[in-house]
């Protein structure tokens, strides 16, 4: 067949032959470009008025299914999107033709039948209820098998096949609610249609019951009935009218071919929140759900995951959606209790999740819901429910701990990484559930766990496997992680038991580490217990497999208990230094370990710190020195960044001033004498300063290395604050040099920290002034050359100047700072597409505007260029920048209105009178309203944000489009 359309062809006439040729081209031509051209042409063909006619020819019996399918799809497109094109006097004949074709295609092909049914459903939605008052009854009548078949459009008789007709009718009834859900409808029309369709349920329901109960119905028909019910349930048809049909669905569960569909249907039917209005219907369904318990047990024994999963879904849907309603049915409390026990069975179903069972995880949210509902009753009622359900929750804890058991080491190693990850997430869910259940069970739960652990570890008769111990500790840790257990009387005993645990198994050792970590705050209040527990942590620290758990636990202990770690400091430092030199841990854990050691060193006597600090970092500094001598290469780079990162991490937490803060409120302060010497961190930084300069000289063009260097000083400045003073002069000079040679954002960020802390100190101000002038002139050059490729530099530069204006605006009095040029840099930065840069520029302008009254040089620039700023902001609001940034622009406009309202009024008037500015979508009147609303607000930030957002939507033509909420 000759292709009707080729790339670059002139328009092709819309005939049935050409449509058919294009379809062959679309489906069978191997050339992708020709396929795409055909598809484009066919899409246009569907929208043309002639499509109403050619679609019927495409449906003729002698066409191939793909052509017939396109004919049916075209009909649906015309009916759903171009309905108004069809005169009302043709509606009846269209309906008859559609019904006739559906009957004809009732025996297949299925894809054509479904599209025709969807087309008729779409038509029904256009005509209900005014022009077609009883669509379902009419459809049922049309499909009665005893009627002689009407002739279809081609003159052929449709075959007499009652089963096919029945399936076609069910398909039509199934797609009717689906088409309703997928159609774009106005709210009022949707409500009207929903009501009309729900009224038709009275016709559908008895027919579905009859078909489901009939001995003559095939499995195929019954499955279609179930799907049809599922579809109608989505319309909120009342359970009160359909619960008998839902009950009939339970009989389908014993038929393996119908099982999955029946589960889906029952779950859909009983999960509708509206069902709660029909308490009797729910109570009548309860025995049927409970009746599945034997089938569930058999499936669990046989390892039939599909069946147990399906039945569990039904039990959970019933229990979770309606727990409150069913709890309140006091006459049926035993039945609901039986359902809760059935769900408990599902939680504890045999097998390891997710390898040999996938059911237990479905039940976890049920236990939250039930607990919430019980605890929401008033006190006397609650007491009764707790009497019944507390024992079940204790059983639940046992079940959850059992389910959290690891398999044997061999079996676990055979699992895929995906299974291991799913199991990890499953244990996190169990952990969250246990934490929640503690609210109901309280201290008794911890005592219960402790007694069991004690029996396991102390009783020689107990032959506990490691998994039992691990699970109990896991339960403890789940609760201790988020609940204040400081008052629990079982913790001392637990701390006493932990050293008895043999941590040769890695999974058990991991949990032991996390459990100790979760008790760090308790240990801080009971430091006498540290001696028994710390050796275990240090034992874990030397094992690479325990890297994350042991390092994070040591960090927590060093942070919480640092004031009591003096006697153990040498051991901790020795083991830590050893594992760092042997490179046992990955880079990120080394950073955590250094933070831990920073906390530890902070609390040591002042005279000890420097010596310990030196012995800790000397090997790393020596390594850095030898790397600095070598020619740059990728391996060296990673090692340099790693060592600089370790120093940064150490200096983040090494704060000798913190311990005095901590002790001010203590009963017996152990205050150290005032420091006569410099801060140890400063001493170390001064010693390595030359080395760092050597590294920079070789790696100046590598932003990662420069960032790592800046990171060391940044963390030190943030932690030491004014103690960093002795380094200010050297660091200012070095920063200025490296930035002039190769500008990078990290240098500007570090300078901002220094401005923040030292700009107010008289003896540092000249260094800070020189530094900011050098950074500014270098950056102005970048802006002159075009800063578009450096959004990070623009962002950091704006933040730096916002900080200067905030902390030391006097720096702007210097002749070296070109205020006008800085203002232009801000305007260029506002136009960047990157959110952080725009945000920083907005902050800069907010600070700038607040200083204009006191500083004539700033006021002059604003007088001259404020109109340009206003215009730039309006352009951005009007569509020049992403909508998500509108909030930041509104802050600049508010600031303008607060600090120069008369000028803003004039600038708004001048800029907004330009036709089409900032958008052709807004009228002069709308612009006027916006100006009045804006000028009225000088303090209310939230209101200004709303005004600007509203105007931005108008400018973008999105007002009232439904997009305005996003």
PATI-50215 format. One line per 2 residues: their letters; for each residue x negated, y, z negated of C-alpha. Coordinates in steps of 0.25 Angstrom, whole numbers, m for minus. Layout:
<atoms>
A> X:Y:Z  ... .
</atoms>
This chain:
<atoms>
XX> 0:0:0  m6:14:4 .
XX> m8:23:m8  1:34:m8 .
XX> m8:43:m16  m23:46:m16 .
XX> m32:56:m23  m30:69:m15 .
XX> m18:65:m7  m7:74:m4 .
XX> 6:72:m11  13:59:m8 .
XX> 28:58:m5  37:52:m17 .
XX> 42:40:m11  45:26:m17 .
XX> 34:20:m8  24:30:m12 .
XX> 27:28:m27  25:13:m25 .
XX> 12:15:m18  7:24:m29 .
XX> 11:14:m39  3:3:m32 .
XX> m9:13:m32  m7:16:m46 .
XX> m7:1:m50  m15:m6:m40 .
XX> m25:4:m34  m39:1:m40 .
XX> m44:16:m38  m41:24:m51 .
XX> m41:37:m44  m30:32:m35 .
XX> m22:26:m47  m23:40:m54 .
XX> m18:47:m42  m6:37:m40 .
XX> m3:39:m55  m2:54:m54 .
XX> 7:53:m42  16:43:m48 .
XX> 18:52:m61  22:64:m52 .
XX> 31:55:m44  38:51:m57 .
XX> 41:65:m60  47:68:m47 .
XX> 62:69:m45  61:57:m34 .
XX> 57:48:m45  72:46:m49 .
XX> 74:39:m36  61:32:m33 .
XX> 60:25:m46  72:16:m43 .
XX> 65:11:m30  53:7:m38 .
XX> 61:m2:m47  66:m10:m36 .
XX> 64:m26:m38  54:m27:m27 .
XX> 44:m18:m33  32:m22:m41 .
XX> 34:m20:m57  24:m8:m57 .
XX> 32:m1:m47  45:m4:m54 .
XX> 39:0:m67  35:14:m61 .
XX> 49:15:m57  55:13:m71 .
XX> 44:22:m77  48:33:m67 .
XX> 63:31:m71  59:33:m86 .
XX> 50:45:m83  62:52:m75 .
XX> 72:49:m86  64:53:m98 .
XX> 57:65:m92  66:70:m80 .
XX> 80:66:m85  85:80:m82 .
XX> 82:79:m67  93:68:m66 .
XX> 108:73:m64  117:68:m75 .
XX> 126:61:m64  115:51:m61 .
XX> 113:47:m75  123:35:m75 .
XX> 117:29:m62  103:30:m67 .
XX> 108:23:m80  114:12:m72 .
XX> 102:10:m63  93:9:m75 .
XX> 101:m1:m81  102:m9:m68 .
XX> 87:m9:m67  85:m13:m81 .
XX> 94:m25:m79  86:m28:m66 .
XX> 73:m27:m73  77:m34:m86 .
XX> 69:m47:m82  57:m38:m79 .
XX> 47:m33:m76  47:m29:m91 .
XX> 39:m16:m89  49:m11:m79 .
XX> 61:m15:m88  55:m7:m100 .
XX> 53:6:m92  68:5:m86 .
XX> 73:3:m100  65:15:m105 .
XX> 70:23:m93  85:20:m97 .
XX> 82:22:m112  76:36:m108 .
XX> 89:39:m100  98:35:m112 .
XX> 90:45:m121  93:56:m111 .
XX> 108:52:m111  111:48:m125 .
XX> 121:51:m132  128:61:m123 .
XX> 128:54:m109  125:40:m114 .
XX> 133:37:m127  131:22:m129 .
XX> 118:19:m121  115:6:m129 .
XX> 129:0:m127  128:3:m112 .
XX> 115:m3:m111  119:m16:m118 .
XX> 131:m16:m109  123:m15:m97 .
XX> 114:m27:m101  126:m37:m104 .
XX> 122:m49:m96  136:m53:m92 .
XX> 137:m41:m84  134:m42:m69 .
XX> 121:m35:m67  122:m21:m60 .
XX> 115:m20:m47  101:m13:m48 .
XX> 97:m2:m39  91:m12:m29 .
XX> 104:m20:m27  98:m33:m34 .
XX> 105:m39:m45  98:m40:m58 .
XX> 97:m54:m63  106:m60:m74 .
XX> 97:m62:m86  103:m60:m100 .
XX> 90:m61:m107  83:m51:m98 .
XX> 95:m41:m99  95:m43:m114 .
XX> 80:m40:m114  82:m28:m105 .
XX> 92:m22:m114  84:m24:m126 .
XX> 72:m17:m119  81:m5:m116 .
XX> 86:m4:m130  72:m5:m136 .
XX> 66:6:m127  78:15:m130 .
XX> 73:20:m144  59:19:m139 .
XX> 62:29:m128  69:38:m138 .
XX> 56:38:m147  47:41:m135 .
XX> 55:52:m129  53:67:m131 .
XX> 65:72:m137  70:85:m144 .
XX> 72:82:m159  87:84:m158 .
XX> 89:75:m146  80:65:m153 .
XX> 89:65:m165  102:64:m156 .
XX> 96:52:m148  91:45:m161 .
XX> 105:46:m166  112:41:m153 .
XX> 102:29:m152  104:25:m167 .
XX> 119:25:m164  116:14:m153 .
XX> 110:5:m163  123:0:m167 .
XX> 124:m6:m153  109:m11:m152 .
XX> 109:m18:m166  119:m28:m165 .
XX> 114:m32:m151  100:m34:m156 .
XX> 105:m42:m168  113:m51:m159 .
XX> 101:m54:m150  92:m56:m161 .
XX> 101:m67:m168  105:m73:m155 .
XX> 100:m87:m152  100:m84:m137 .
XX> 90:m73:m139  76:m76:m134 .
XX> 64:m71:m142  62:m61:m131 .
XX> 75:m55:m134  74:m55:m149 .
XX> 60:m48:m148  66:m38:m139 .
XX> 77:m36:m150  67:m34:m161 .
XX> 60:m24:m152  73:m17:m150 .
XX> 76:m16:m164  62:m10:m167 .
XX> 65:1:m157  78:5:m163 .
XX> 73:5:m177  64:17:m173 .
XX> 77:25:m171  80:23:m186 .
XX> 92:14:m183  98:12:m197 .
XX> 93:m1:m204  107:m2:m210 .
XX> 112:m5:m196  101:m14:m192 .
XX> 96:m22:m204  103:m35:m199 .
XX> 96:m34:m186  83:m32:m194 .
XX> 86:m44:m202  88:m52:m189 .
XX> 74:m48:m186  68:m56:m197 .
XX> 73:m69:m191  64:m65:m179 .
XX> 52:m66:m188  52:m81:m188 .
XX> 51:m81:m173  36:m80:m170 .
XX> 38:m74:m156  47:m63:m163 .
XX> 39:m61:m176  30:m49:m172 .
XX> 42:m41:m166  51:m44:m177 .
XX> 41:m39:m187  39:m26:m180 .
XX> 54:m24:m179  57:m27:m194 .
XX> 46:m18:m198  51:m7:m189 .
XX> 65:m9:m194  62:m9:m209 .
XX> 51:2:m209  61:13:m205 .
XX> 61:23:m217  76:25:m214 .
XX> 79:10:m218  78:15:m233 .
XX> 92:20:m231  97:6:m229 .
XX> 93:m1:m242  103:m13:m241 .
XX> 97:m16:m227  83:m16:m233 .
XX> 87:m24:m244  93:m34:m235 .
XX> 80:m35:m227  72:m38:m239 .
XX> 75:m53:m240  71:m54:m226 .
XX> 58:m48:m228  56:m57:m240 .
XX> 60:m69:m232  47:m67:m224 .
XX> 38:m70:m236  37:m85:m233 .
XX> 34:m83:m218  24:m73:m223 .
XX> 17:m83:m233  16:m93:m222 .
XX> 10:m84:m212  0:m79:m223 .
XX> m4:m94:m226  m5:m97:m211 .
XX> m13:m85:m208  m3:m80:m198 .
XX> m7:m65:m199  4:m60:m189 .
XX> 16:m66:m197  11:m61:m211 .
XX> 8:m47:m205  22:m46:m199 .
XX> 29:m50:m211  20:m41:m220 .
XX> 24:m29:m211  39:m32:m213 .
XX> 37:m33:m228  29:m21:m229 .
XX> 38:m13:m220  50:m17:m230 .
XX> 42:m14:m243  34:m2:m239 .
XX> 45:6:m231  56:4:m242 .
XX> 49:1:m255  56:12:m262 .
XX> 70:8:m257  67:m6:m260 .
XX> 61:m3:m274  74:4:m278 .
XX> 83:m8:m274  82:m13:m288 .
XX> 92:m25:m285  82:m30:m275 .
XX> 69:m28:m283  65:m42:m282 .
XX> 66:m43:m267  57:m30:m266 .
XX> 47:m36:m276  47:m49:m267 .
XX> 44:m40:m255  33:m33:m263 .
XX> 27:m47:m266  28:m51:m251 .
XX> 20:m38:m248  10:m42:m259 .
XX> 9:m55:m252  6:m48:m239 .
XX> m5:m39:m246  m12:m52:m251 .
XX> m10:m60:m238  m21:m71:m237 .
XX> m33:m67:m228  m43:m56:m226 .
XX> m39:m43:m220  m40:m41:m208 .
XX> m46:m54:m204  m36:m64:m209 .
XX> m24:m55:m212  m19:m41:m208 .
XX> m7:m41:m217  m11:m36:m231 .
XX> m15:m22:m226  m1:m19:m222 .
XX> 4:m20:m236  m5:m9:m243 .
XX> 4:3:m240  16:m5:m246 .
XX> 9:m5:m260  7:10:m260 .
XX> 21:12:m256  27:3:m266 .
XX> 18:9:m277  22:23:m273 .
XX> 37:20:m273  36:13:m287 .
XX> 28:25:m293  38:35:m287 .
XX> 50:30:m296  53:37:m309 .
XX> 46:31:m321  56:21:m327 .
XX> 59:15:m313  44:15:m310 .
XX> 41:7:m322  51:m4:m318 .
XX> 45:m5:m304  31:m5:m310 .
XX> 34:m17:m319  38:m25:m306 .
XX> 27:m20:m296  15:m17:m305 .
XX> 12:m32:m306  13:m33:m290 .
XX> 3:m21:m289  m7:m29:m298 .
XX> m5:m41:m289  m7:m32:m277 .
XX> m21:m27:m283  m25:m42:m284 .
XX> m20:m44:m269  m27:m32:m264 .
XX> m40:m35:m271  m39:m49:m265 .
XX> m37:m44:m251  m49:m35:m253 .
XX> m58:m47:m254  m69:m48:m244 .
XX> m70:m61:m237  m83:m69:m239 .
XX> m96:m63:m234  m96:m73:m222 .
XX> m82:m70:m218  m84:m55:m220 .
XX> m96:m55:m211  m88:m62:m200 .
XX> m78:m51:m199  m78:m41:m188 .
XX> m82:m27:m192  m68:m22:m189 .
XX> m62:m32:m199  m72:m28:m209 .
XX> m68:m13:m207  m53:m17:m208 .
XX> m56:m24:m221  m63:m12:m226 .
XX> m52:m3:m223  m42:m14:m229 .
XX> m50:m13:m242  m49:2:m242 .
XX> m34:1:m241  m34:m9:m252 .
XX> m43:0:m261  m33:11:m258 .
XX> m21:2:m262  m28:m2:m275 .
XX> m31:12:m279  m16:16:m277 .
XX> m11:4:m285  m20:9:m296 .
XX> m10:20:m298  1:10:m301 .
XX> m7:m1:m309  m17:9:m316 .
XX> m28:5:m326  m22:m9:m327 .
XX> m27:m12:m313  m42:m8:m316 .
XX> m41:m17:m329  m36:m28:m320 .
XX> m47:m27:m310  m58:m26:m321 .
XX> m53:m38:m329  m53:m47:m316 .
XX> m67:m42:m312  m72:m45:m327 .
XX> m67:m59:m326  m74:m61:m312 .
XX> m87:m56:m317  m88:m60:m331 .
XX> m81:m74:m331  m90:m85:m327 .
XX> m78:m94:m323  m74:m84:m313 .
XX> m79:m88:m299  m76:m74:m293 .
XX> m81:m72:m279  m87:m59:m275 .
XX> m74:m54:m268  m66:m54:m281 .
XX> m76:m45:m288  m77:m36:m276 .
XX> m62:m35:m275  m60:m31:m289 .
XX> m71:m21:m288  m65:m16:m275 .
XX> m52:m14:m283  m59:m6:m294 .
XX> m66:3:m285  m54:6:m276 .
XX> m47:11:m289  m59:18:m295 .
XX> m63:25:m282  m51:34:m283 .
XX> m45:33:m297  m52:39:m310 .
XX> m56:26:m317  m64:34:m327 .
XX> m54:30:m338  m52:16:m335 .
XX> m57:7:m346  m61:m4:m336 .
XX> m73:4:m329  m83:1:m340 .
XX> m81:m14:m339  m81:m13:m324 .
XX> m94:m6:m324  m99:m17:m333 .
XX> m95:m28:m324  m100:m22:m311 .
XX> m115:m25:m314  m111:m40:m315 .
XX> m106:m41:m301  m116:m48:m291 .
XX> m117:m38:m280  m124:m48:m270 .
XX> m112:m48:m261  m112:m35:m253 .
XX> m97:m33:m252  m96:m34:m268 .
XX> m108:m25:m270  m102:m15:m261 .
XX> m89:m14:m269  m97:m14:m282 .
XX> m105:m2:m277  m92:5:m274 .
XX> m86:2:m287  m97:8:m295 .
XX> m96:20:m286  m82:22:m289 .
XX> m85:22:m304  m96:32:m303 .
XX> m88:43:m310  m85:33:m321 .
XX> m100:30:m323  m103:45:m324 .
XX> m94:45:m336  m100:32:m341 .
XX> m115:33:m338  m119:22:m347 .
XX> m113:12:m337  m123:17:m326 .
XX> m134:8:m330  m126:m4:m327 .
XX> m121:0:m314  m132:8:m307 .
XX> m141:m4:m304  m130:m10:m296 .
XX> m129:2:m287  m144:3:m285 .
XX> m144:m12:m282  m133:m9:m271 .
XX> m141:2:m266  m152:m7:m260 .
XX> m143:m15:m252  m140:m9:m238 .
XX> m126:m16:m238  m122:m8:m250 .
XX> m127:5:m244  m114:13:m244 .
XX> m108:8:m257  m121:8:m265 .
XX> m126:22:m260  m112:28:m262 .
XX> m111:22:m276  m124:28:m280 .
XX> m121:41:m275  m108:41:m283 .
XX> m115:37:m296  m126:48:m293 .
XX> m116:59:m291  m107:55:m303 .
XX> m117:50:m313  m129:58:m310 .
XX> m131:64:m323  m132:50:m329 .
XX> m141:44:m319  m155:49:m325 .
XX> m159:35:m331  m156:29:m317 .
XX> m161:39:m308  m175:32:m306 .
XX> m168:19:m302  m158:26:m292 .
XX> m169:34:m286  m178:22:m284 .
XX> m168:13:m278  m163:25:m269 .
XX> m176:29:m264  m179:14:m261 .
XX> m167:12:m253  m169:25:m245 .
XX> m183:22:m242  m179:8:m237 .
XX> m168:14:m229  m158:4:m234 .
XX> m146:14:m232  m141:21:m220 .
XX> m142:36:m218  m129:40:m224 .
XX> m131:31:m237  m145:37:m238 .
XX> m138:51:m239  m128:46:m249 .
XX> m140:41:m257  m147:54:m257 .
XX> m135:61:m262  m134:51:m273 .
XX> m149:54:m277  m146:69:m276 .
XX> m135:67:m287  m145:59:m295 .
XX> m157:69:m294  m148:81:m297 .
XX> m145:76:m311  m159:72:m315 .
XX> m168:81:m324  m173:93:m316 .
XX> m187:89:m318  m185:75:m312 .
XX> m178:79:m300  m189:84:m291 .
XX> m198:72:m293  m187:62:m291 .
XX> m182:70:m278  m196:70:m273 .
XX> m198:55:m275  m184:53:m268 .
XX> m187:61:m256  m202:60:m254 .
XX> m201:47:m245  m191:53:m236 .
XX> m198:67:m235  m211:59:m231 .
XX> m203:52:m220  m197:65:m215 .
XX> m211:71:m215  m216:59:m206 .
XX> m204:61:m197  m207:75:m196 .
XX> m221:73:m190  m216:64:m179 .
XX> m210:68:m166  m195:69:m165 .
XX> m188:56:m161  m173:51:m164 .
XX> m178:41:m175  m185:52:m182 .
XX> m173:61:m181  m164:51:m188 .
XX> m174:49:m199  m176:64:m201 .
XX> m161:67:m202  m160:55:m212 .
XX> m170:60:m221  m165:75:m220 .
XX> m151:69:m223  m156:62:m235 .
XX> m162:75:m241  m149:83:m238 .
XX> m141:72:m245  m150:72:m257 .
XX> m150:88:m258  m134:88:m256 .
XX> m133:82:m270  m146:85:m277 .
XX> m141:97:m286  m148:99:m299 .
XX> m138:110:m303  m126:101:m302 .
XX> m130:93:m315  m129:106:m323 .
XX> m115:109:m317  m111:95:m321 .
XX> m116:96:m335  m110:109:m339 .
XX> m97:102:m344  m104:90:m350 .
XX> m104:87:m365  m119:86:m366 .
XX> m126:94:m355  m140:88:m351 .
XX> m144:101:m344  m157:102:m337 .
XX> m166:114:m340  m165:125:m330 .
XX> m174:122:m317  m186:130:m317 .
XX> m190:124:m304  m184:124:m290 .
XX> m173:115:m286  m179:101:m283 .
XX> m172:101:m269  m178:114:m266 .
XX> m192:109:m270  m190:97:m260 .
XX> m184:106:m249  m196:115:m250 .
XX> m206:103:m249  m199:98:m237 .
XX> m197:111:m230  m209:110:m221 .
XX> m206:96:m217  m192:100:m213 .
XX> m197:112:m205  m206:102:m198 .
XX> m194:93:m195  m187:105:m190 .
XX> m198:109:m181  m197:96:m173 .
XX> m182:94:m174  m177:108:m172 .
XX> m169:105:m160  m162:93:m166 .
XX> m149:98:m173  m148:85:m181 .
XX> m161:87:m188  m159:102:m190 .
XX> m146:98:m196  m152:88:m205 .
XX> m163:98:m210  m152:109:m212 .
XX> m144:99:m220  m155:97:m230 .
XX> m155:112:m233  m140:113:m232 .
XX> m137:102:m242  m148:108:m251 .
XX> m143:122:m251  m128:117:m253 .
XX> m133:109:m265  m143:118:m271 .
XX> m137:132:m268  m145:143:m274 .
XX> m156:133:m279  m160:132:m264 .
XX> m164:147:m264  m180:144:m263 .
XX> m177:138:m250  m169:149:m244 .
XX> m181:157:m237  m188:145:m231 .
XX> m175:139:m226  m169:152:m220 .
XX> m182:154:m212  m182:139:m207 .
XX> m167:140:m204  m169:152:m196 .
XX> m181:146:m188  m174:133:m185 .
XX> m161:140:m180  m168:150:m172 .
XX> m176:139:m165  m164:130:m163 .
XX> m150:134:m168  m142:124:m175 .
XX> m129:124:m183  m135:117:m195 .
XX> m145:129:m198  m133:139:m198 .
XX> m125:130:m208  m137:129:m217 .
XX> m139:144:m216  m124:146:m220 .
XX> m127:138:m233  m139:147:m236 .
XX> m130:160:m233  m119:154:m242 .
XX> m129:152:m254  m140:162:m253 .
XX> m135:174:m245  m130:180:m259 .
XX> m144:179:m265  m153:192:m264 .
XX> m167:184:m263  m162:175:m251 .
XX> m154:185:m243  m165:189:m234 .
XX> m168:175:m230  m153:173:m228 .
XX> m152:185:m220  m164:182:m211 .
XX> m159:168:m209  m145:172:m205 .
XX> m150:183:m195  m159:173:m188 .
XX> m148:163:m187  m138:173:m182 .
XX> m147:179:m171  m150:165:m166 .
XX> m136:161:m166  m132:174:m159 .
XX> m141:170:m147  m134:157:m146 .
XX> m121:164:m146  m126:173:m135 .
XX> m130:161:m126  m117:154:m128 .
XX> m114:147:m141  m104:137:m135 .
XX> m113:125:m136  m116:128:m151 .
XX> m102:127:m158  m109:122:m171 .
XX> m119:134:m171  m107:144:m169 .
XX> m100:137:m180  m111:137:m190 .
XX> m115:152:m186  m101:157:m189 .
XX> m101:149:m202  m114:155:m206 .
XX> m109:170:m203  m96:167:m210 .
XX> m105:163:m222  m114:176:m221 .
XX> m101:185:m221  m96:178:m233 .
XX> m108:177:m241  m117:188:m237 .
XX> m111:198:m227  m122:208:m229 .
XX> m130:199:m220  m121:206:m209 .
XX> m127:219:m212  m141:215:m206 .
XX> m144:221:m192  m149:208:m188 .
XX> m134:202:m188  m127:206:m176 .
XX> m112:206:m181  m106:209:m168 .
XX> m113:197:m162  m109:188:m173 .
XX> m94:192:m171  m95:188:m157 .
XX> m101:175:m161  m89:173:m170 .
XX> m80:176:m158  m87:166:m149 .
XX> m86:155:m160  m71:157:m161 .
XX> m70:153:m146  m77:140:m149 .
XX> m69:127:m147  m75:120:m159 .
XX> m66:122:m171  m78:123:m182 .
XX> m84:135:m174  m71:142:m173 .
XX> m68:140:m188  m82:145:m191 .
XX> m80:158:m182  m67:160:m189 .
XX> m73:159:m203  m84:169:m198 .
XX> m74:179:m193  m65:178:m206 .
XX> m78:181:m214  m82:192:m204 .
XX> m69:199:m205  m68:199:m220 .
XX> m81:207:m220  m78:218:m210 .
XX> m72:228:m220  m85:228:m229 .
XX> m95:227:m217  m95:238:m207 .
XX> m103:231:m197  m93:219:m197 .
XX> m82:229:m196  m87:236:m184 .
XX> m89:222:m176  m74:219:m180 .
XX> m69:232:m175  m76:230:m162 .
XX> m74:215:m159  m62:211:m168 .
XX> m53:212:m156  m62:202:m149 .
XX> m61:193:m161  m46:194:m161 .
XX> m45:191:m147  m54:179:m148 .
XX> m46:173:m160  m32:176:m152 .
XX> m38:169:m140  m42:157:m148 .
XX> m28:157:m155  m21:158:m142 .
XX> m27:145:m136  m42:148:m134 .
XX> m45:139:m146  m39:126:m151 .
XX> m27:127:m160  m33:121:m172 .
XX> m42:133:m173  m30:143:m175 .
XX> m31:143:m190  m46:148:m189 .
XX> m42:159:m180  m30:163:m189 .
XX> m40:165:m200  m48:175:m192 .
XX> m35:183:m188  m31:183:m203 .
XX> m45:189:m206  m44:199:m195 .
XX> m30:203:m200  m35:204:m215 .
XX> m47:212:m212  m43:221:m200 .
XX> m28:221:m198  m27:234:m190 .
XX> m38:229:m180  m32:216:m179 .
XX> m19:222:m175  m25:230:m164 .
XX> m33:218:m159  m21:209:m159 .
XX> m13:219:m151  m24:222:m141 .
XX> m28:207:m138  m14:202:m138 .
XX> m8:212:m128  m17:205:m117 .
XX> m7:197:m109  m9:182:m110 .
XX> m18:183:m122  m21:175:m130 .
XX> m11:166:m122  m1:167:m111 .
XX> 9:159:m119  12:170:m129 .
XX> 21:182:m127  18:197:m131 .
XX> 28:195:m142  22:183:m148 .
XX> 9:190:m148  15:202:m155 .
XX> 22:193:m165  8:185:m168 .
XX> 1:199:m170  12:204:m180 .
XX> 12:191:m188  m3:190:m189 .
XX> m5:205:m193  5:202:m204 .
XX> m4:192:m211  m16:196:m218 .
XX> m17:186:m229  m8:173:m226 .
XX> m18:164:m219  m8:153:m217 .
XX> 2:162:m210  m9:168:m201 .
XX> m12:154:m197  2:151:m194 .
XX> 4:164:m185  m9:161:m177 .
XX> m5:146:m175  8:150:m170 .
XX> 2:160:m161  m8:150:m156 .
XX> 3:140:m153  11:151:m145 .
XX> m2:154:m137  m4:140:m133 .
XX> 11:137:m130  12:127:m141 .
XX> 23:134:m149  34:124:m152 .
XX> 28:114:m143  27:104:m154 .
XX> 11:105:m154  12:117:m163 .
XX> 12:107:m175  m1:101:m171 .
</atoms>
